């Protein structure tokens, strides 16, 4: 295969960083996914927002982007279903005319430990968090190769992918799988100019964990495990995604960006 060359990015005066880019953000009706969709749109990308159970919130994301003169549309999709993923990709291509950026944020959190997790919980968690990431990633990659212009894919994993501890067995296994899938995708897609990276968030304040974070005991214990003693916000993850999908990261592929207040330094 001939050597592939790319030019160093040169900022274009007056244009947003993602001007004319077409982006799909799975699981973007709220929390981290919402922040990502809004950040990409604020930088000029046209965005497809997906949801499974939160239609009103997804429509609110689209409305908010439109108020800021951005462009977005929302679609319901269960990313563990191959037919839903096919419909989602088809909708994205019909709406945007192609696809340059894909962020896979769709996922569920499962809390039971090894002895308590049921097969139903195990299957559902891996189907959404890992199989869904594979299904959507494969179909998006095929579309990007068909277009011939490269692309950027970011999979959202978790700091739990790297640190074994009691509890959340299915969730941590699924996210560890996402990390290996990311590396394999990066290797196979690199010759075609498609970059694939992951972000592993640490403790981020979202709707999912707001009740637990309101408990002072739990909050204090978690903060004690974070060297910077800071709980992250969804915008922290969105900033990392923006870098990875931008031209500034043109040589970054197969990497994991851990946004966790220094927690990674304790678990290597």
C-alpha positions as a LaTeX table, in Angstrom:
\begin{tabular}{lrrr}
\hline
Residue & $x$ (\AA) & $y$ (\AA) & $z$ (\AA) \\
\hline
Unk1 & 0.00 & 0.00 & 0.00 \\
Unk2 & 1.42 & 3.43 & $-0.92$ \\
Unk3 & 2.44 & 5.83 & 1.80 \\
Unk4 & $-0.41$ & 8.05 & 2.91 \\
Unk5 & 0.36 & 11.74 & 3.37 \\
Unk6 & $-1.60$ & 14.48 & 5.11 \\
Unk7 & $-0.92$ & 18.17 & 5.38 \\
Unk8 & $-0.48$ & 19.98 & 8.65 \\
Unk9 & $-3.70$ & 21.73 & 9.66 \\
Unk10 & $-3.86$ & 25.40 & 8.82 \\
Unk11 & $-6.65$ & 27.38 & 10.52 \\
Unk12 & $-9.04$ & 29.04 & 8.11 \\
Unk13 & $-9.77$ & 32.59 & 9.19 \\
Unk14 & $-13.37$ & 33.17 & 10.20 \\
Unk15 & $-14.47$ & 29.52 & 9.97 \\
Unk16 & $-15.36$ & 27.26 & 12.93 \\
Unk17 & $-13.12$ & 24.26 & 13.52 \\
Unk18 & $-15.69$ & 21.79 & 12.19 \\
Unk19 & $-17.21$ & 23.87 & 9.40 \\
Unk20 & $-19.00$ & 21.68 & 6.81 \\
Unk21 & $-18.44$ & 18.49 & 8.84 \\
Unk22 & $-21.26$ & 15.98 & 9.25 \\
Unk23 & $-21.53$ & 14.31 & 12.66 \\
Unk24 & $-23.52$ & 11.51 & 14.27 \\
Unk25 & $-23.55$ & 11.34 & 18.07 \\
Unk26 & $-25.15$ & 8.22 & 19.55 \\
Unk27 & $-26.82$ & 8.54 & 22.92 \\
Unk28 & $-26.97$ & 12.33 & 22.86 \\
Unk29 & $-30.30$ & 13.29 & 24.42 \\
Unk30 & $-28.73$ & 14.20 & 27.77 \\
Unk31 & $-25.59$ & 14.14 & 29.89 \\
Unk32 & $-22.25$ & 13.60 & 28.20 \\
Unk33 & $-23.78$ & 12.87 & 24.79 \\
Unk34 & $-25.79$ & 16.09 & 24.85 \\
Unk35 & $-22.71$ & 18.13 & 25.71 \\
Unk36 & $-20.82$ & 16.49 & 22.83 \\
Unk37 & $-23.58$ & 17.16 & 20.30 \\
Unk38 & $-23.86$ & 20.77 & 21.39 \\
Unk39 & $-20.10$ & 21.32 & 21.30 \\
Unk40 & $-19.70$ & 19.87 & 17.82 \\
Unk41 & $-22.60$ & 21.96 & 16.55 \\
Unk42 & $-21.12$ & 25.09 & 18.12 \\
Unk43 & $-17.99$ & 24.49 & 16.03 \\
Unk44 & $-19.92$ & 24.28 & 12.78 \\
Unk45 & $-20.79$ & 20.58 & 12.45 \\
Unk46 & $-24.23$ & 19.47 & 11.28 \\
Unk47 & $-25.34$ & 16.92 & 13.86 \\
Unk48 & $-27.66$ & 13.94 & 14.12 \\
Unk49 & $-28.77$ & 13.39 & 17.73 \\
Unk50 & $-29.95$ & 9.92 & 18.76 \\
Unk51 & $-32.07$ & 8.75 & 21.67 \\
Unk52 & $-33.77$ & 5.58 & 22.81 \\
Unk53 & $-36.08$ & 6.57 & 25.67 \\
Unk54 & $-35.80$ & 10.36 & 26.00 \\
Unk55 & $-37.52$ & 11.89 & 22.97 \\
Unk56 & $-38.44$ & 15.20 & 24.61 \\
Unk57 & $-34.87$ & 15.74 & 25.79 \\
Unk58 & $-33.46$ & 14.92 & 22.36 \\
Unk59 & $-35.81$ & 17.40 & 20.74 \\
Unk60 & $-34.72$ & 19.98 & 23.31 \\
Unk61 & $-31.10$ & 19.42 & 22.26 \\
Unk62 & $-32.04$ & 19.99 & 18.61 \\
Unk63 & $-34.05$ & 23.11 & 19.49 \\
Unk64 & $-31.18$ & 24.51 & 21.55 \\
Unk65 & $-28.71$ & 23.98 & 18.72 \\
Unk66 & $-31.09$ & 25.67 & 16.29 \\
Unk67 & $-31.45$ & 28.68 & 18.61 \\
Unk68 & $-27.67$ & 29.08 & 18.41 \\
Unk69 & $-27.88$ & 28.98 & 14.60 \\
Unk70 & $-26.64$ & 25.42 & 14.35 \\
Unk71 & $-28.16$ & 22.50 & 12.45 \\
Unk72 & $-29.34$ & 19.26 & 14.06 \\
Unk73 & $-31.96$ & 16.55 & 13.79 \\
Unk74 & $-33.02$ & 13.78 & 16.20 \\
Unk75 & $-33.87$ & 10.13 & 15.59 \\
Unk76 & $-34.83$ & 7.25 & 17.87 \\
Unk77 & $-32.56$ & 4.20 & 17.66 \\
Unk78 & $-31.65$ & 1.18 & 19.76 \\
Unk79 & $-27.99$ & 0.72 & 18.88 \\
Unk80 & $-28.01$ & $-2.92$ & 20.01 \\
Unk81 & $-30.42$ & $-3.64$ & 17.12 \\
Unk82 & $-28.80$ & $-4.09$ & 13.71 \\
Unk83 & $-31.96$ & $-3.02$ & 11.90 \\
Unk84 & $-32.14$ & 0.15 & 14.01 \\
Unk85 & $-28.50$ & 0.90 & 13.27 \\
Unk86 & $-29.11$ & 0.43 & 9.53 \\
Unk87 & $-32.05$ & 2.82 & 9.74 \\
Unk88 & $-29.98$ & 5.31 & 11.74 \\
Unk89 & $-27.11$ & 5.34 & 9.26 \\
Unk90 & $-29.54$ & 5.63 & 6.37 \\
Unk91 & $-31.26$ & 8.58 & 8.03 \\
Unk92 & $-27.92$ & 10.26 & 8.66 \\
Unk93 & $-26.79$ & 9.89 & 5.05 \\
Unk94 & $-30.15$ & 11.07 & 3.71 \\
Unk95 & $-30.15$ & 14.07 & 6.05 \\
Unk96 & $-26.50$ & 15.13 & 5.95 \\
Unk97 & $-25.40$ & 13.72 & 2.60 \\
Unk98 & $-22.50$ & 11.83 & 4.19 \\
Unk99 & $-20.67$ & 11.32 & 7.45 \\
Unk100 & $-17.33$ & 12.67 & 8.66 \\
Unk101 & $-17.57$ & 12.29 & 12.45 \\
Unk102 & $-19.05$ & 9.53 & 14.60 \\
Unk103 & $-19.15$ & 9.59 & 18.39 \\
Unk104 & $-20.42$ & 6.42 & 20.05 \\
Unk105 & $-21.71$ & 7.45 & 23.46 \\
Unk106 & $-24.75$ & 5.15 & 23.72 \\
Unk107 & $-24.56$ & 2.98 & 26.80 \\
Unk108 & $-26.12$ & 1.73 & 30.01 \\
Unk109 & $-24.68$ & 1.37 & 33.49 \\
Unk110 & $-25.09$ & $-1.92$ & 35.32 \\
Unk111 & $-24.17$ & $-1.95$ & 39.03 \\
Unk112 & $-24.28$ & $-5.60$ & 40.24 \\
Unk113 & $-21.04$ & $-7.40$ & 41.05 \\
Unk114 & $-19.95$ & $-10.83$ & 39.85 \\
Unk115 & $-22.17$ & $-12.94$ & 42.12 \\
Unk116 & $-25.24$ & $-10.75$ & 41.73 \\
Unk117 & $-25.33$ & $-9.86$ & 38.03 \\
Unk118 & $-27.94$ & $-11.89$ & 36.15 \\
Unk119 & $-27.56$ & $-13.23$ & 32.65 \\
Unk120 & $-30.26$ & $-10.82$ & 31.49 \\
Unk121 & $-28.31$ & $-7.87$ & 32.92 \\
Unk122 & $-25.06$ & $-9.21$ & 31.47 \\
Unk123 & $-26.54$ & $-9.70$ & 27.98 \\
Unk124 & $-28.26$ & $-6.30$ & 27.90 \\
Unk125 & $-25.17$ & $-4.43$ & 29.08 \\
Unk126 & $-22.84$ & $-6.05$ & 26.56 \\
Unk127 & $-25.41$ & $-5.78$ & 23.77 \\
Unk128 & $-25.72$ & $-2.00$ & 24.17 \\
Unk129 & $-22.25$ & $-1.01$ & 25.38 \\
Unk130 & $-20.09$ & $-3.32$ & 23.27 \\
Unk131 & $-22.09$ & $-4.97$ & 20.48 \\
Unk132 & $-23.82$ & $-1.67$ & 19.74 \\
Unk133 & $-20.45$ & 0.06 & 19.51 \\
Unk134 & $-19.27$ & $-2.61$ & 17.07 \\
Unk135 & $-22.41$ & $-2.57$ & 14.92 \\
Unk136 & $-22.56$ & 1.19 & 14.54 \\
Unk137 & $-18.80$ & 1.53 & 14.19 \\
Unk138 & $-18.59$ & $-1.04$ & 11.43 \\
Unk139 & $-21.42$ & 0.48 & 9.40 \\
Unk140 & $-20.14$ & 4.02 & 9.88 \\
Unk141 & $-16.63$ & 2.95 & 8.83 \\
Unk142 & $-17.98$ & 1.37 & 5.65 \\
Unk143 & $-19.75$ & 4.61 & 4.81 \\
Unk144 & $-16.58$ & 6.64 & 5.42 \\
Unk145 & $-14.55$ & 4.31 & 3.21 \\
Unk146 & $-17.19$ & 4.56 & 0.48 \\
Unk147 & $-16.93$ & 8.36 & 0.63 \\
Unk148 & $-13.14$ & 8.13 & 0.34 \\
Unk149 & $-12.36$ & 11.20 & 2.40 \\
Unk150 & $-11.38$ & 9.68 & 5.72 \\
Unk151 & $-13.14$ & 10.46 & 8.97 \\
Unk152 & $-12.94$ & 10.45 & 12.75 \\
Unk153 & $-14.56$ & 8.03 & 15.20 \\
Unk154 & $-14.55$ & 8.40 & 18.98 \\
Unk155 & $-15.81$ & 5.65 & 21.28 \\
Unk156 & $-16.72$ & 6.65 & 24.84 \\
Unk157 & $-15.49$ & 4.01 & 27.26 \\
Unk158 & $-14.81$ & 4.45 & 30.98 \\
Unk159 & $-12.04$ & 4.62 & 33.53 \\
Unk160 & $-13.63$ & 1.41 & 34.82 \\
Unk161 & $-12.23$ & $-0.38$ & 31.76 \\
Unk162 & $-8.77$ & $-0.26$ & 33.33 \\
Unk163 & $-9.36$ & $-0.77$ & 37.06 \\
Unk164 & $-10.79$ & $-3.98$ & 38.47 \\
Unk165 & $-12.79$ & $-3.48$ & 41.66 \\
Unk166 & $-15.85$ & $-5.13$ & 43.23 \\
Unk167 & $-19.13$ & $-4.33$ & 41.52 \\
Unk168 & $-20.27$ & $-3.29$ & 38.04 \\
Unk169 & $-18.94$ & $-6.50$ & 36.51 \\
Unk170 & $-20.85$ & $-6.42$ & 33.22 \\
Unk171 & $-20.32$ & $-2.67$ & 32.77 \\
Unk172 & $-16.55$ & $-2.80$ & 33.27 \\
Unk173 & $-16.14$ & $-5.83$ & 31.02 \\
Unk174 & $-18.16$ & $-4.10$ & 28.29 \\
Unk175 & $-16.06$ & $-0.94$ & 28.51 \\
Unk176 & $-12.81$ & $-2.92$ & 28.49 \\
Unk177 & $-14.08$ & $-4.49$ & 25.29 \\
Unk178 & $-14.71$ & $-1.03$ & 23.83 \\
Unk179 & $-11.07$ & $-0.15$ & 24.45 \\
Unk180 & $-9.77$ & $-3.19$ & 22.56 \\
Unk181 & $-12.32$ & $-2.67$ & 19.79 \\
Unk182 & $-11.09$ & 0.92 & 19.43 \\
Unk183 & $-7.49$ & $-0.20$ & 18.97 \\
Unk184 & $-8.44$ & $-2.87$ & 16.43 \\
Unk185 & $-10.58$ & $-0.43$ & 14.47 \\
Unk186 & $-7.75$ & 2.11 & 14.48 \\
Unk187 & $-5.32$ & $-0.40$ & 13.00 \\
Unk188 & $-7.63$ & $-1.63$ & 10.25 \\
Unk189 & $-8.96$ & 1.79 & 9.27 \\
Unk190 & $-5.71$ & 3.76 & 9.39 \\
Unk191 & $-4.78$ & 3.03 & 5.75 \\
Unk192 & $-8.03$ & 4.68 & 4.67 \\
Unk193 & $-7.55$ & 7.86 & 6.65 \\
Unk194 & $-10.19$ & 7.04 & 9.26 \\
Unk195 & $-8.93$ & 7.78 & 12.77 \\
Unk196 & $-10.41$ & 5.91 & 15.74 \\
Unk197 & $-9.84$ & 6.89 & 19.37 \\
Unk198 & $-11.54$ & 6.53 & 22.71 \\
Unk199 & $-12.21$ & 8.71 & 25.72 \\
Unk200 & $-12.35$ & 7.14 & 29.16 \\
Unk201 & $-14.18$ & 9.50 & 31.52 \\
Unk202 & $-13.60$ & 9.40 & 35.23 \\
Unk203 & $-16.24$ & 10.63 & 37.66 \\
Unk204 & $-18.52$ & 12.96 & 35.71 \\
Unk205 & $-21.65$ & 14.56 & 37.20 \\
Unk206 & $-24.65$ & 13.47 & 35.10 \\
Unk207 & $-28.32$ & 12.61 & 35.55 \\
Unk208 & $-27.35$ & 8.97 & 36.10 \\
Unk209 & $-25.28$ & 9.55 & 39.23 \\
Unk210 & $-26.71$ & 12.81 & 40.63 \\
Unk211 & $-28.54$ & 11.03 & 43.46 \\
Unk212 & $-25.44$ & 9.16 & 44.59 \\
Unk213 & $-23.30$ & 12.28 & 44.35 \\
Unk214 & $-25.79$ & 14.08 & 46.59 \\
Unk215 & $-24.80$ & 11.65 & 49.37 \\
Unk216 & $-21.91$ & 13.31 & 51.20 \\
Unk217 & $-20.35$ & 10.01 & 52.22 \\
Unk218 & $-20.28$ & 8.64 & 48.69 \\
Unk219 & $-19.13$ & 11.96 & 47.26 \\
Unk220 & $-16.30$ & 12.27 & 49.77 \\
Unk221 & $-15.12$ & 8.72 & 49.13 \\
Unk222 & $-15.03$ & 9.23 & 45.38 \\
Unk223 & $-13.25$ & 12.57 & 45.66 \\
Unk224 & $-10.59$ & 10.95 & 47.83 \\
Unk225 & $-9.74$ & 8.67 & 44.90 \\
Unk226 & $-9.20$ & 11.56 & 42.47 \\
Unk227 & $-5.81$ & 13.30 & 42.75 \\
Unk228 & $-7.17$ & 16.65 & 41.55 \\
Unk229 & $-10.16$ & 16.37 & 43.95 \\
Unk230 & $-12.52$ & 17.56 & 41.19 \\
Unk231 & $-15.67$ & 15.95 & 39.80 \\
Unk232 & $-15.90$ & 16.47 & 36.06 \\
Unk233 & $-18.72$ & 17.93 & 33.98 \\
Unk234 & $-20.04$ & 16.69 & 30.61 \\
Unk235 & $-18.39$ & 19.69 & 28.92 \\
Unk236 & $-14.98$ & 18.32 & 29.97 \\
Unk237 & $-15.62$ & 15.23 & 27.85 \\
Unk238 & $-17.04$ & 17.27 & 24.98 \\
Unk239 & $-13.82$ & 19.31 & 24.86 \\
Unk240 & $-11.80$ & 16.10 & 24.51 \\
Unk241 & $-14.04$ & 14.84 & 21.72 \\
Unk242 & $-13.72$ & 18.13 & 19.87 \\
Unk243 & $-9.94$ & 17.80 & 19.87 \\
Unk244 & $-9.98$ & 14.18 & 18.70 \\
Unk245 & $-12.32$ & 14.82 & 15.77 \\
Unk246 & $-10.58$ & 18.03 & 14.68 \\
Unk247 & $-7.67$ & 18.40 & 12.26 \\
Unk248 & $-5.40$ & 19.23 & 15.20 \\
Unk249 & $-5.47$ & 15.51 & 16.04 \\
Unk250 & $-4.60$ & 14.37 & 12.50 \\
Unk251 & $-1.89$ & 11.97 & 13.74 \\
Unk252 & $-3.84$ & 10.66 & 16.74 \\
Unk253 & $-5.38$ & 7.21 & 16.26 \\
Unk254 & $-5.65$ & 4.16 & 18.49 \\
Unk255 & $-5.29$ & 6.37 & 21.57 \\
Unk256 & $-7.31$ & 6.57 & 24.75 \\
Unk257 & $-7.75$ & 10.01 & 26.29 \\
Unk258 & $-8.43$ & 9.57 & 29.99 \\
Unk259 & $-10.28$ & 12.56 & 31.40 \\
Unk260 & $-10.39$ & 11.72 & 35.07 \\
Unk261 & $-8.64$ & 14.31 & 37.23 \\
Unk262 & $-5.46$ & 12.24 & 37.46 \\
Unk263 & $-7.12$ & 8.98 & 38.45 \\
Unk264 & $-5.26$ & 7.18 & 35.64 \\
Unk265 & $-1.97$ & 7.84 & 37.42 \\
Unk266 & $-3.13$ & 5.67 & 40.32 \\
Unk267 & $-4.37$ & 2.71 & 38.28 \\
Unk268 & $-1.63$ & 1.97 & 35.77 \\
\hline
\end{tabular}
